[in-house]
Amino acid sequence: QIKKFHLLPKVAVNGEDDRAFYKHLTPLDLKPKGPGKVSWNFEKFVISKGEPVARFEPKTEPDAKEVTDVIEAELAKD
């Protein structure tokens, strides 16, 4: 079975013009990165069933084991 993951277009994530979505995400203490402003546009958030579950630094590759482990754990909950 093929799972599809939604990616968002580039938008303002810090400052006056940031999207409400990021205003909600950035203060959360999501591991491994933790709370705070988005540092670069390749930062990654993993959302499962509408709930944020993880946040990764921009330098973390999308297919890094730490990212895929989180995704696989969330998929296993189905």
PDB file with SEQRES, HELIX, SHEET and CRYST1 records, atoms N, CA, C and O in Angstrom:
SEQRES   1 A   78  GLN ILE LYS LYS PHE HIS LEU LEU PRO LYS VAL ALA VAL          
SEQRES   2 A   78  ASN GLY GLU ASP ASP ARG ALA PHE TYR LYS HIS LEU THR          
SEQRES   3 A   78  PRO LEU ASP LEU LYS PRO LYS GLY PRO GLY LYS VAL SER          
SEQRES   4 A   78  TRP ASN PHE GLU LYS PHE VAL ILE SER LYS GLY GLU PRO          
SEQRES   5 A   78  VAL ALA ARG PHE GLU PRO LYS THR GLU PRO ASP ALA LYS          
SEQRES   6 A   78  GLU VAL THR ASP VAL ILE GLU ALA GLU LEU ALA LYS ASP          
HELIX    1 AA1 ALA A   20  LEU A   25  1                                   6    
HELIX    2 AA2 LYS A   65  ALA A   76  1                                  12    
SHEET    1 AA1 2 LYS A  44  SER A  48  0                                        
SHEET    2 AA1 2 GLU A  51  PHE A  56 -1                                        
CRYST1    1.000    1.000    1.000  90.00  90.00  90.00 P 1           1          
ATOM      1  N   GLN A   1       0.840  -1.179   0.000  1.00  0.00           N  
ATOM      2  CA  GLN A   1       0.000   0.000   0.000  1.00  0.00           C  
ATOM      3  C   GLN A   1       0.883   1.238   0.000  1.00  0.00           C  
ATOM      4  O   GLN A   1       1.831   1.328   0.780  1.00  0.00           O  
ATOM      5  N   ILE A   2       0.580   2.176  -0.857  1.00  0.00           N  
ATOM      6  CA  ILE A   2       1.349   3.421  -0.957  1.00  0.00           C  
ATOM      7  C   ILE A   2       0.700   4.479  -0.076  1.00  0.00           C  
ATOM      8  O   ILE A   2      -0.501   4.732  -0.166  1.00  0.00           O  
ATOM      9  N   LYS A   3       1.511   5.088   0.773  1.00  0.00           N  
ATOM     10  CA  LYS A   3       1.036   6.190   1.613  1.00  0.00           C  
ATOM     11  C   LYS A   3       1.461   7.495   0.973  1.00  0.00           C  
ATOM     12  O   LYS A   3       2.555   7.586   0.417  1.00  0.00           O  
ATOM     13  N   LYS A   4       0.623   8.490   1.044  1.00  0.00           N  
ATOM     14  CA  LYS A   4       0.954   9.802   0.498  1.00  0.00           C  
ATOM     15  C   LYS A   4       1.161  10.780   1.639  1.00  0.00           C  
ATOM     16  O   LYS A   4       0.453  10.743   2.645  1.00  0.00           O  
ATOM     17  N   PHE A   5       2.150  11.663   1.467  1.00  0.00           N  
ATOM     18  CA  PHE A   5       2.455  12.662   2.470  1.00  0.00           C  
ATOM     19  C   PHE A   5       2.331  14.035   1.826  1.00  0.00           C  
ATOM     20  O   PHE A   5       2.839  14.261   0.727  1.00  0.00           O  
ATOM     21  N   HIS A   6       1.667  14.935   2.500  1.00  0.00           N  
ATOM     22  CA  HIS A   6       1.461  16.271   1.975  1.00  0.00           C  
ATOM     23  C   HIS A   6       2.654  17.167   2.291  1.00  0.00           C  
ATOM     24  O   HIS A   6       3.161  17.165   3.413  1.00  0.00           O  
ATOM     25  N   LEU A   7       3.086  17.913   1.321  1.00  0.00           N  
ATOM     26  CA  LEU A   7       4.135  18.911   1.502  1.00  0.00           C  
ATOM     27  C   LEU A   7       3.513  20.275   1.258  1.00  0.00           C  
ATOM     28  O   LEU A   7       2.646  20.427   0.397  1.00  0.00           O  
ATOM     29  N   LEU A   8       3.954  21.253   2.010  1.00  0.00           N  
ATOM     30  CA  LEU A   8       3.413  22.605   1.876  1.00  0.00           C  
ATOM     31  C   LEU A   8       4.316  23.459   0.997  1.00  0.00           C  
ATOM     32  O   LEU A   8       5.529  23.250   0.959  1.00  0.00           O  
ATOM     33  N   PRO A   9       3.726  24.426   0.289  1.00  0.00           N  
ATOM     34  CA  PRO A   9       4.568  25.355  -0.473  1.00  0.00           C  
ATOM     35  C   PRO A   9       5.312  26.269   0.490  1.00  0.00           C  
ATOM     36  O   PRO A   9       4.949  26.369   1.662  1.00  0.00           O  
ATOM     37  N   LYS A  10       6.337  26.927   0.003  1.00  0.00           N  
ATOM     38  CA  LYS A  10       7.107  27.861   0.822  1.00  0.00           C  
ATOM     39  C   LYS A  10       6.221  29.057   1.193  1.00  0.00           C  
ATOM     40  O   LYS A  10       5.599  29.676   0.330  1.00  0.00           O  
ATOM     41  N   VAL A  11       6.180  29.364   2.481  1.00  0.00           N  
ATOM     42  CA  VAL A  11       5.381  30.481   3.002  1.00  0.00           C  
ATOM     43  C   VAL A  11       6.172  31.165   4.106  1.00  0.00           C  
ATOM     44  O   VAL A  11       7.195  30.650   4.556  1.00  0.00           O  
ATOM     45  N   ALA A  12       5.696  32.330   4.541  1.00  0.00           N  
ATOM     46  CA  ALA A  12       6.315  33.026   5.674  1.00  0.00           C  
ATOM     47  C   ALA A  12       6.062  32.210   6.941  1.00  0.00           C  
ATOM     48  O   ALA A  12       4.933  31.806   7.217  1.00  0.00           O  
ATOM     49  N   VAL A  13       7.133  31.973   7.710  1.00  0.00           N  
ATOM     50  CA  VAL A  13       7.007  31.153   8.917  1.00  0.00           C  
ATOM     51  C   VAL A  13       7.434  31.879  10.185  1.00  0.00           C  
ATOM     52  O   VAL A  13       7.218  31.368  11.284  1.00  0.00           O  
ATOM     53  N   ASN A  14       8.027  33.043  10.060  1.00  0.00           N  
ATOM     54  CA  ASN A  14       8.451  33.849  11.208  1.00  0.00           C  
ATOM     55  C   ASN A  14       8.047  35.298  10.956  1.00  0.00           C  
ATOM     56  O   ASN A  14       8.022  35.749   9.811  1.00  0.00           O  
ATOM     57  N   GLY A  15       7.732  36.020  12.018  1.00  0.00           N  
ATOM     58  CA  GLY A  15       7.459  37.445  11.892  1.00  0.00           C  
ATOM     59  C   GLY A  15       5.991  37.772  11.692  1.00  0.00           C  
ATOM     60  O   GLY A  15       5.115  36.934  11.906  1.00  0.00           O  
ATOM     61  N   GLU A  16       5.742  38.999  11.280  1.00  0.00           N  
ATOM     62  CA  GLU A  16       4.372  39.505  11.143  1.00  0.00           C  
ATOM     63  C   GLU A  16       3.535  38.738  10.137  1.00  0.00           C  
ATOM     64  O   GLU A  16       2.332  38.577  10.341  1.00  0.00           O  
ATOM     65  N   ASP A  17       4.134  38.262   9.061  1.00  0.00           N  
ATOM     66  CA  ASP A  17       3.381  37.607   7.997  1.00  0.00           C  
ATOM     67  C   ASP A  17       3.340  36.085   8.118  1.00  0.00           C  
ATOM     68  O   ASP A  17       2.881  35.407   7.199  1.00  0.00           O  
ATOM     69  N   ASP A  18       3.816  35.537   9.247  1.00  0.00           N  
ATOM     70  CA  ASP A  18       3.844  34.079   9.338  1.00  0.00           C  
ATOM     71  C   ASP A  18       2.428  33.513   9.394  1.00  0.00           C  
ATOM     72  O   ASP A  18       1.488  34.154   9.862  1.00  0.00           O  
ATOM     73  N   ARG A  19       2.323  32.316   8.908  1.00  0.00           N  
ATOM     74  CA  ARG A  19       1.037  31.629   8.864  1.00  0.00           C  
ATOM     75  C   ARG A  19       0.639  31.136  10.247  1.00  0.00           C  
ATOM     76  O   ARG A  19       1.495  30.785  11.058  1.00  0.00           O  
ATOM     77  N   ALA A  20      -0.665  31.110  10.513  1.00  0.00           N  
ATOM     78  CA  ALA A  20      -1.184  30.643  11.803  1.00  0.00           C  
ATOM     79  C   ALA A  20      -0.712  29.221  12.110  1.00  0.00           C  
ATOM     80  O   ALA A  20      -0.493  28.868  13.268  1.00  0.00           O  
ATOM     81  N   PHE A  21      -0.561  28.421  11.073  1.00  0.00           N  
ATOM     82  CA  PHE A  21      -0.076  27.051  11.217  1.00  0.00           C  
ATOM     83  C   PHE A  21       1.265  27.033  11.949  1.00  0.00           C  
ATOM     84  O   PHE A  21       1.465  26.230  12.860  1.00  0.00           O  
ATOM     85  N   TYR A  22       2.186  27.918  11.552  1.00  0.00           N  
ATOM     86  CA  TYR A  22       3.507  27.969  12.182  1.00  0.00           C  
ATOM     87  C   TYR A  22       3.467  28.666  13.529  1.00  0.00           C  
ATOM     88  O   TYR A  22       4.269  28.347  14.406  1.00  0.00           O  
ATOM     89  N   LYS A  23       2.557  29.609  13.714  1.00  0.00           N  
ATOM     90  CA  LYS A  23       2.395  30.226  15.033  1.00  0.00           C  
ATOM     91  C   LYS A  23       1.983  29.161  16.049  1.00  0.00           C  
ATOM     92  O   LYS A  23       2.331  29.251  17.226  1.00  0.00           O  
ATOM     93  N   HIS A  24       1.246  28.160  15.592  1.00  0.00           N  
ATOM     94  CA  HIS A  24       0.836  27.055  16.457  1.00  0.00           C  
ATOM     95  C   HIS A  24       1.996  26.077  16.686  1.00  0.00           C  
ATOM     96  O   HIS A  24       2.195  25.608  17.806  1.00  0.00           O  
ATOM     97  N   LEU A  25       2.762  25.768  15.627  1.00  0.00           N  
ATOM     98  CA  LEU A  25       3.812  24.753  15.729  1.00  0.00           C  
ATOM     99  C   LEU A  25       5.069  25.202  16.464  1.00  0.00           C  
ATOM    100  O   LEU A  25       5.630  24.435  17.247  1.00  0.00           O  
ATOM    101  N   THR A  26       5.514  26.418  16.227  1.00  0.00           N  
ATOM    102  CA  THR A  26       6.835  26.822  16.719  1.00  0.00           C  
ATOM    103  C   THR A  26       6.985  26.853  18.245  1.00  0.00           C  
ATOM    104  O   THR A  26       8.094  26.613  18.723  1.00  0.00           O  
ATOM    105  N   PRO A  27       5.958  27.128  19.033  1.00  0.00           N  
ATOM    106  CA  PRO A  27       6.174  27.093  20.483  1.00  0.00           C  
ATOM    107  C   PRO A  27       6.141  25.686  21.086  1.00  0.00           C  
ATOM    108  O   PRO A  27       6.480  25.516  22.258  1.00  0.00           O  
ATOM    109  N   LEU A  28       5.739  24.678  20.309  1.00  0.00           N  
ATOM    110  CA  LEU A  28       5.639  23.321  20.839  1.00  0.00           C  
ATOM    111  C   LEU A  28       7.017  22.707  21.062  1.00  0.00           C  
ATOM    112  O   LEU A  28       7.940  22.927  20.279  1.00  0.00           O  
ATOM    113  N   ASP A  29       7.143  21.943  22.129  1.00  0.00           N  
ATOM    114  CA  ASP A  29       8.415  21.283  22.445  1.00  0.00           C  
ATOM    115  C   ASP A  29       8.462  19.923  21.753  1.00  0.00           C  
ATOM    116  O   ASP A  29       8.403  18.878  22.401  1.00  0.00           O  
ATOM    117  N   LEU A  30       8.568  19.958  20.426  1.00  0.00           N  
ATOM    118  CA  LEU A  30       8.616  18.735  19.630  1.00  0.00           C  
ATOM    119  C   LEU A  30      10.054  18.264  19.516  1.00  0.00           C  
ATOM    120  O   LEU A  30      10.940  19.048  19.179  1.00  0.00           O  
ATOM    121  N   LYS A  31      10.290  17.004  19.792  1.00  0.00           N  
ATOM    122  CA  LYS A  31      11.633  16.446  19.726  1.00  0.00           C  
ATOM    123  C   LYS A  31      11.947  16.052  18.294  1.00  0.00           C  
ATOM    124  O   LYS A  31      11.013  15.740  17.556  1.00  0.00           O  
ATOM    125  N   PRO A  32      13.164  16.045  17.861  1.00  0.00           N  
ATOM    126  CA  PRO A  32      14.324  16.327  18.682  1.00  0.00           C  
ATOM    127  C   PRO A  32      14.698  17.797  18.760  1.00  0.00           C  
ATOM    128  O   PRO A  32      15.522  18.152  19.603  1.00  0.00           O  
ATOM    129  N   LYS A  33      14.135  18.684  17.921  1.00  0.00           N  
ATOM    130  CA  LYS A  33      14.610  20.069  17.889  1.00  0.00           C  
ATOM    131  C   LYS A  33      14.116  20.910  19.054  1.00  0.00           C  
ATOM    132  O   LYS A  33      14.893  21.676  19.626  1.00  0.00           O  
ATOM    133  N   GLY A  34      12.878  20.793  19.412  1.00  0.00           N  
ATOM    134  CA  GLY A  34      12.313  21.617  20.476  1.00  0.00           C  
ATOM    135  C   GLY A  34      11.655  22.873  19.936  1.00  0.00           C  
ATOM    136  O   GLY A  34      11.553  23.041  18.721  1.00  0.00           O  
ATOM    137  N   PRO A  35      11.205  23.766  20.822  1.00  0.00           N  
ATOM    138  CA  PRO A  35      10.479  24.963  20.416  1.00  0.00           C  
ATOM    139  C   PRO A  35      11.403  26.050  19.859  1.00  0.00           C  
ATOM    140  O   PRO A  35      12.621  26.010  20.031  1.00  0.00           O  
ATOM    141  N   GLY A  36      10.790  27.006  19.198  1.00  0.00           N  
ATOM    142  CA  GLY A  36      11.532  28.158  18.693  1.00  0.00           C  
ATOM    143  C   GLY A  36      11.200  28.468  17.249  1.00  0.00           C  
ATOM    144  O   GLY A  36      10.519  27.700  16.570  1.00  0.00           O  
ATOM    145  N   LYS A  37      11.696  29.617  16.789  1.00  0.00           N  
ATOM    146  CA  LYS A  37      11.449  30.032  15.413  1.00  0.00           C  
ATOM    147  C   LYS A  37      12.005  29.013  14.426  1.00  0.00           C  
ATOM    148  O   LYS A  37      12.947  28.279  14.722  1.00  0.00           O  
ATOM    149  N   VAL A  38      11.395  28.990  13.247  1.00  0.00           N  
ATOM    150  CA  VAL A  38      11.907  28.163  12.157  1.00  0.00           C  
ATOM    151  C   VAL A  38      13.211  28.800  11.700  1.00  0.00           C  
ATOM    152  O   VAL A  38      13.249  29.987  11.377  1.00  0.00           O  
ATOM    153  N   SER A  39      14.280  28.008  11.674  1.00  0.00           N  
ATOM    154  CA  SER A  39      15.588  28.569  11.365  1.00  0.00           C  
ATOM    155  C   SER A  39      15.903  28.617   9.878  1.00  0.00           C  
ATOM    156  O   SER A  39      16.744  29.406   9.447  1.00  0.00           O  
ATOM    157  N   TRP A  40      15.239  27.786   9.094  1.00  0.00           N  
ATOM    158  CA  TRP A  40      15.480  27.778   7.647  1.00  0.00           C  
ATOM    159  C   TRP A  40      14.341  27.014   6.995  1.00  0.00           C  
ATOM    160  O   TRP A  40      13.663  26.235   7.665  1.00  0.00           O  
ATOM    161  N   ASN A  41      14.116  27.221   5.700  1.00  0.00           N  
ATOM    162  CA  ASN A  41      12.930  26.655   5.059  1.00  0.00           C  
ATOM    163  C   ASN A  41      12.978  25.135   4.868  1.00  0.00           C  
ATOM    164  O   ASN A  41      11.994  24.563   4.399  1.00  0.00           O  
ATOM    165  N   PHE A  42      14.073  24.462   5.209  1.00  0.00           N  
ATOM    166  CA  PHE A  42      14.096  23.011   5.098  1.00  0.00           C  
ATOM    167  C   PHE A  42      13.871  22.326   6.444  1.00  0.00           C  
ATOM    168  O   PHE A  42      14.119  21.127   6.578  1.00  0.00           O  
ATOM    169  N   GLU A  43      13.407  23.073   7.431  1.00  0.00           N  
ATOM    170  CA  GLU A  43      13.053  22.475   8.713  1.00  0.00           C  
ATOM    171  C   GLU A  43      11.852  21.559   8.487  1.00  0.00           C  
ATOM    172  O   GLU A  43      11.003  21.842   7.642  1.00  0.00           O  
ATOM    173  N   LYS A  44      11.782  20.464   9.239  1.00  0.00           N  
ATOM    174  CA  LYS A  44      10.736  19.484   9.007  1.00  0.00           C  
ATOM    175  C   LYS A  44       9.886  19.273  10.248  1.00  0.00           C  
ATOM    176  O   LYS A  44      10.401  19.135  11.358  1.00  0.00           O  
ATOM    177  N   PHE A  45       8.580  19.252  10.042  1.00  0.00           N  
ATOM    178  CA  PHE A  45       7.623  18.904  11.085  1.00  0.00           C  
ATOM    179  C   PHE A  45       6.914  17.639  10.625  1.00  0.00           C  
ATOM    180  O   PHE A  45       6.545  17.523   9.457  1.00  0.00           O  
ATOM    181  N   VAL A  46       6.722  16.688  11.539  1.00  0.00           N  
ATOM    182  CA  VAL A  46       5.945  15.498  11.222  1.00  0.00           C  
ATOM    183  C   VAL A  46       4.611  15.651  11.946  1.00  0.00           C  
ATOM    184  O   VAL A  46       4.562  15.842  13.161  1.00  0.00           O  
ATOM    185  N   ILE A  47       3.531  15.562  11.172  1.00  0.00           N  
ATOM    186  CA  ILE A  47       2.169  15.691  11.690  1.00  0.00           C  
ATOM    187  C   ILE A  47       1.477  14.351  11.471  1.00  0.00           C  
ATOM    188  O   ILE A  47       1.513  13.812  10.364  1.00  0.00           O  
ATOM    189  N   SER A  48       0.855  13.811  12.499  1.00  0.00           N  
ATOM    190  CA  SER A  48       0.154  12.536  12.384  1.00  0.00           C  
ATOM    191  C   SER A  48      -1.277  12.710  12.874  1.00  0.00           C  
ATOM    192  O   SER A  48      -1.513  13.108  14.015  1.00  0.00           O  
ATOM    193  N   LYS A  49      -2.213  12.410  12.010  1.00  0.00           N  
ATOM    194  CA  LYS A  49      -3.640  12.520  12.347  1.00  0.00           C  
ATOM    195  C   LYS A  49      -3.965  13.896  12.923  1.00  0.00           C  
ATOM    196  O   LYS A  49      -4.734  14.020  13.876  1.00  0.00           O  
ATOM    197  N   GLY A  50      -3.365  14.925  12.325  1.00  0.00           N  
ATOM    198  CA  GLY A  50      -3.629  16.293  12.739  1.00  0.00           C  
ATOM    199  C   GLY A  50      -2.844  16.773  13.943  1.00  0.00           C  
ATOM    200  O   GLY A  50      -2.983  17.926  14.351  1.00  0.00           O  
ATOM    201  N   GLU A  51      -2.021  15.909  14.519  1.00  0.00           N  
ATOM    202  CA  GLU A  51      -1.243  16.263  15.704  1.00  0.00           C  
ATOM    203  C   GLU A  51       0.246  16.311  15.386  1.00  0.00           C  
ATOM    204  O   GLU A  51       0.780  15.365  14.807  1.00  0.00           O  
ATOM    205  N   PRO A  52       0.927  17.396  15.755  1.00  0.00           N  
ATOM    206  CA  PRO A  52       2.378  17.461  15.567  1.00  0.00           C  
ATOM    207  C   PRO A  52       3.061  16.443  16.474  1.00  0.00           C  
ATOM    208  O   PRO A  52       2.745  16.355  17.661  1.00  0.00           O  
ATOM    209  N   VAL A  53       4.007  15.666  15.913  1.00  0.00           N  
ATOM    210  CA  VAL A  53       4.676  14.635  16.701  1.00  0.00           C  
ATOM    211  C   VAL A  53       6.200  14.774  16.727  1.00  0.00           C  
ATOM    212  O   VAL A  53       6.849  14.208  17.607  1.00  0.00           O  
ATOM    213  N   ALA A  54       6.780  15.511  15.785  1.00  0.00           N  
ATOM    214  CA  ALA A  54       8.239  15.639  15.761  1.00  0.00           C  
ATOM    215  C   ALA A  54       8.634  16.868  14.954  1.00  0.00           C  
ATOM    216  O   ALA A  54       7.870  17.380  14.136  1.00  0.00           O  
ATOM    217  N   ARG A  55       9.860  17.322  15.217  1.00  0.00           N  
ATOM    218  CA  ARG A  55      10.420  18.473  14.503  1.00  0.00           C  
ATOM    219  C   ARG A  55      11.914  18.237  14.313  1.00  0.00           C  
ATOM    220  O   ARG A  55      12.617  17.859  15.250  1.00  0.00           O  
ATOM    221  N   PHE A  56      12.386  18.463  13.102  1.00  0.00           N  
ATOM    222  CA  PHE A  56      13.773  18.186  12.769  1.00  0.00           C  
ATOM    223  C   PHE A  56      14.465  19.414  12.192  1.00  0.00           C  
ATOM    224  O   PHE A  56      13.854  20.232  11.504  1.00  0.00           O  
ATOM    225  N   GLU A  57      15.753  19.520  12.492  1.00  0.00           N  
ATOM    226  CA  GLU A  57      16.594  20.604  11.989  1.00  0.00           C  
ATOM    227  C   GLU A  57      16.637  20.602  10.457  1.00  0.00           C  
ATOM    228  O   GLU A  57      16.461  19.555   9.835  1.00  0.00           O  
ATOM    229  N   PRO A  58      16.871  21.769   9.848  1.00  0.00           N  
ATOM    230  CA  PRO A  58      16.952  21.847   8.390  1.00  0.00           C  
ATOM    231  C   PRO A  58      18.014  20.928   7.784  1.00  0.00           C  
ATOM    232  O   PRO A  58      17.826  20.409   6.684  1.00  0.00           O  
ATOM    233  N   LYS A  59      19.119  20.724   8.487  1.00  0.00           N  
ATOM    234  CA  LYS A  59      20.190  19.887   7.935  1.00  0.00           C  
ATOM    235  C   LYS A  59      19.865  18.396   7.974  1.00  0.00           C  
ATOM    236  O   LYS A  59      20.569  17.598   7.355  1.00  0.00           O  
ATOM    237  N   THR A  60      18.820  18.012   8.685  1.00  0.00           N  
ATOM    238  CA  THR A  60      18.411  16.612   8.722  1.00  0.00           C  
ATOM    239  C   THR A  60      17.779  16.254   7.384  1.00  0.00           C  
ATOM    240  O   THR A  60      16.825  16.900   6.950  1.00  0.00           O  
ATOM    241  N   GLU A  61      18.308  15.232   6.735  1.00  0.00           N  
ATOM    242  CA  GLU A  61      17.765  14.806   5.445  1.00  0.00           C  
ATOM    243  C   GLU A  61      16.361  14.229   5.638  1.00  0.00           C  
ATOM    244  O   GLU A  61      16.099  13.585   6.654  1.00  0.00           O  
ATOM    245  N   PRO A  62      15.451  14.448   4.678  1.00  0.00           N  
ATOM    246  CA  PRO A  62      14.091  13.915   4.812  1.00  0.00           C  
ATOM    247  C   PRO A  62      14.035  12.400   4.964  1.00  0.00           C  
ATOM    248  O   PRO A  62      13.108  11.869   5.576  1.00  0.00           O  
ATOM    249  N   ASP A  63      15.033  11.697   4.403  1.00  0.00           N  
ATOM    250  CA  ASP A  63      15.036  10.247   4.502  1.00  0.00           C  
ATOM    251  C   ASP A  63      16.009   9.727   5.568  1.00  0.00           C  
ATOM    252  O   ASP A  63      16.364   8.548   5.565  1.00  0.00           O  
ATOM    253  N   ALA A  64      16.437  10.611   6.480  1.00  0.00           N  
ATOM    254  CA  ALA A  64      17.315  10.197   7.579  1.00  0.00           C  
ATOM    255  C   ALA A  64      16.578   9.193   8.463  1.00  0.00           C  
ATOM    256  O   ALA A  64      15.360   9.268   8.623  1.00  0.00           O  
ATOM    257  N   LYS A  65      17.327   8.262   9.029  1.00  0.00           N  
ATOM    258  CA  LYS A  65      16.724   7.219   9.855  1.00  0.00           C  
ATOM    259  C   LYS A  65      15.875   7.794  10.985  1.00  0.00           C  
ATOM    260  O   LYS A  65      14.806   7.263  11.289  1.00  0.00           O  
ATOM    261  N   GLU A  66      16.338   8.864  11.604  1.00  0.00           N  
ATOM    262  CA  GLU A  66      15.560   9.435  12.711  1.00  0.00           C  
ATOM    263  C   GLU A  66      14.203   9.960  12.241  1.00  0.00           C  
ATOM    264  O   GLU A  66      13.231   9.914  12.995  1.00  0.00           O  
ATOM    265  N   VAL A  67      14.126  10.454  11.015  1.00  0.00           N  
ATOM    266  CA  VAL A  67      12.853  10.933  10.460  1.00  0.00           C  
ATOM    267  C   VAL A  67      11.980   9.746  10.067  1.00  0.00           C  
ATOM    268  O   VAL A  67      10.806   9.687  10.433  1.00  0.00           O  
ATOM    269  N   THR A  68      12.548   8.808   9.329  1.00  0.00           N  
ATOM    270  CA  THR A  68      11.748   7.660   8.881  1.00  0.00           C  
ATOM    271  C   THR A  68      11.294   6.800  10.053  1.00  0.00           C  
ATOM    272  O   THR A  68      10.228   6.188   9.985  1.00  0.00           O  
ATOM    273  N   ASP A  69      12.079   6.739  11.129  1.00  0.00           N  
ATOM    274  CA  ASP A  69      11.653   5.992  12.323  1.00  0.00           C  
ATOM    275  C   ASP A  69      10.383   6.595  12.917  1.00  0.00           C  
ATOM    276  O   ASP A  69       9.470   5.868  13.307  1.00  0.00           O  
ATOM    277  N   VAL A  70      10.328   7.924  12.984  1.00  0.00           N  
ATOM    278  CA  VAL A  70       9.133   8.595  13.513  1.00  0.00           C  
ATOM    279  C   VAL A  70       7.936   8.321  12.602  1.00  0.00           C  
ATOM    280  O   VAL A  70       6.851   7.989  13.078  1.00  0.00           O  
ATOM    281  N   ILE A  71       8.136   8.459  11.306  1.00  0.00           N  
ATOM    282  CA  ILE A  71       7.045   8.235  10.350  1.00  0.00           C  
ATOM    283  C   ILE A  71       6.559   6.793  10.426  1.00  0.00           C  
ATOM    284  O   ILE A  71       5.353   6.547  10.466  1.00  0.00           O  
ATOM    285  N   GLU A  72       7.482   5.843  10.446  1.00  0.00           N  
ATOM    286  CA  GLU A  72       7.098   4.430  10.519  1.00  0.00           C  
ATOM    287  C   GLU A  72       6.364   4.112  11.824  1.00  0.00           C  
ATOM    288  O   GLU A  72       5.415   3.328  11.821  1.00  0.00           O  
ATOM    289  N   ALA A  73       6.786   4.704  12.922  1.00  0.00           N  
ATOM    290  CA  ALA A  73       6.108   4.487  14.199  1.00  0.00           C  
ATOM    291  C   ALA A  73       4.678   5.021  14.152  1.00  0.00           C  
ATOM    292  O   ALA A  73       3.756   4.397  14.678  1.00  0.00           O  
ATOM    293  N   GLU A  74       4.503   6.179  13.519  1.00  0.00           N  
ATOM    294  CA  GLU A  74       3.155   6.743  13.397  1.00  0.00           C  
ATOM    295  C   GLU A  74       2.290   5.899  12.472  1.00  0.00           C  
ATOM    296  O   GLU A  74       1.109   5.694  12.752  1.00  0.00           O  
ATOM    297  N   LEU A  75       2.854   5.407  11.376  1.00  0.00           N  
ATOM    298  CA  LEU A  75       2.095   4.563  10.457  1.00  0.00           C  
ATOM    299  C   LEU A  75       1.705   3.243  11.122  1.00  0.00           C  
ATOM    300  O   LEU A  75       0.641   2.696  10.834  1.00  0.00           O  
ATOM    301  N   ALA A  76       2.551   2.734  11.999  1.00  0.00           N  
ATOM    302  CA  ALA A  76       2.267   1.476  12.689  1.00  0.00           C  
ATOM    303  C   ALA A  76       1.086   1.597  13.648  1.00  0.00           C  
ATOM    304  O   ALA A  76       0.489   0.592  14.036  1.00  0.00           O  
ATOM    305  N   LYS A  77       0.752   2.823  14.028  1.00  0.00           N  
ATOM    306  CA  LYS A  77      -0.370   3.040  14.954  1.00  0.00           C  
ATOM    307  C   LYS A  77      -1.715   2.847  14.269  1.00  0.00           C  
ATOM    308  O   LYS A  77      -2.736   2.733  14.949  1.00  0.00           O  
ATOM    309  N   ASP A  78      -1.742   2.807  12.941  1.00  0.00           N  
ATOM    310  CA  ASP A  78      -3.025   2.640  12.205  1.00  0.00           C  
ATOM    311  C   ASP A  78      -3.649   1.292  12.454  1.00  0.00           C  
ATOM    312  O   ASP A  78      -4.716   0.997  11.916  1.00  0.00           O  
TER     313      ASP A  78                                                      
END                                                                             
